[in-house]
Amino acid sequence: MAHELDIIPGSEWGFFTLPRPMCIAGPCSAETEEQVMETAKGLHAFGIHVYRAGIWKPRTHPGSFEGVGTPGLKWLRKVKETYGMKVCTEVATEKHVLECIKYGVDVIWIGARTSANPFLMQEIADALSGTDIPVLVKNPVNPDLDLWIGALERLNRAGIRKLGVIHRGFSTSAPIPYRNDPGWKIAIELRTRYPQLAFFADPSHMAGDRKYLLELSQRAMDLGLDGLMVESHCTPDQAWSDARQQLTPASLQNLLESLVIRDNTSDNEAYKEGIDALRTRIDVIDENLLKLLKDRMDVSRRIGQYKKEHNVAILQAGRWEQLLADMVERGAQLGLSEASIRAIMTAIHDESVRVQNAILES
C-alpha cells in the first residue's frame, strides 16, 4: 500500500523556479569532451540551466556502447565550471552514486530498468542516505504504478526529500508509431496522488524518433507536467547511441518555442463560474453512472445465482465477445473511441465475473 511522501516540492530546489516548461537537456551519452562541451555551449546559449548526459549506459546487448564511465564525470564538472549549468546523469549502482557525489553531480536520475528492481533501488537509496542531492525516478519498463511508487518510497525512507519523476512511457508489443506506449493515464494517476512531486516527461525515449517529439512534448504540457527531459546532441546523426531521437540545440530551441503553455488554473471570474457549472453537471452524471453500475451488478448477482442453480460456467466467451463488439460499434456511433469503450466495458465485465464467482463459491 502506498504511503505519503515527505518531499520538498521542485519549486524549492533553487534551480527549478523557471517558467514552464523546465527543460533538462543534453546528449543521450557523453561521448567525448569536445562533444559534451559543444552541446553544452549550444544549450546554454538559449537558457537551458540543467545539462544531462549518460555516463553509464545500460544496454540491451553486450558489446554496444555502454558509456565512457567515470572519465565523463570530469567533462560534466567542466560544463559546470564553464557555463554555470547544473549537471545530471543516470545511476544504477552504489558505485555510480559515490562517483557522482565525488565529482559534484547536481542531480541524478534512475532509469526504467533500475526502478523496476527493488534490490537495486534499495542499494541506491542506502548509498544516498545522508545526502541532499535531488533524485528523479523514471517509470519502470512495464506499466506498474505500485513499483514506481515503491521506488520513491525507498528513497524517501533513506532521507531523500528532493524527489521527482520522469515519465518515459512503457514497453509494448502493440503496433504504435512511438518507441514506447505513452501510458498517460498512469502518469495522471501518479500526479493525482502526489501533486507535489517534480514531474517531467521524457519525449525522447517515448518517441524513439525526433519527428514525434513536439506532439508528445505538447501533450505533456497540456497535462500540466512541470517540464521535459529531452536528448540534444551537437551532431545527432553521428551520436553513438539513440541517434534518431536526439535534436540539435537549435532544433530543441525551436521545439520549446513552439509549445503552447497553458495555465494550471485561472482567476478569471467568468472562467471559474463556467467551469464550476460544467463540473456540477459532471458530478450529477457520475452519480447517475454509479447508480446504473449498482443496478447492473445486482443483475449480475441474479445471473450468477441462476448459473449456480443450473450448473453453468460463469464465463460465456461467445456472449462476451459479441457484447463487446456491439458496444464498440454503438460507441463509435456516439463519437466515443474504441479504446475507451473497450477499457470501460472490460472493467465492468471483470467486476461482473468477480460478483458471479462469489455467488458460485458461496
Secondary structure, 3 states (H helix, E strand, C coil): CCCCCCCCCHHHCCCCCCCCCEEEEECCECCCHHHHHHHHHHHHCCCCCEEECECCCCCCCCCCCCCCCCHHHHHHHHHHHHHCCEEEEEECCHHHHHHHHHCCCCEEEECHHHHCCHHHHHHHHHHHCCCCCCEEEECCCCCCHHHHHHHHHHHHHCCCCCEEEEECCECCCCCCCCCCECCHHHHHHHHHHCCCCEEEECHHHHHCCHHHHHHHHHHHHHCCCCEEEEEECCCHHHCCCCHHHCECHHHHHHHHHHCCCCCCCCCCHHHHHHHHHHHHHHHHHHHHHHHHHHHHHHHHHHHHHHHHHCCCCCCCHHHHHHHHHHHHHHHHHCCCCHHHHHHHHHHHHHHHHHHHHHHHHC
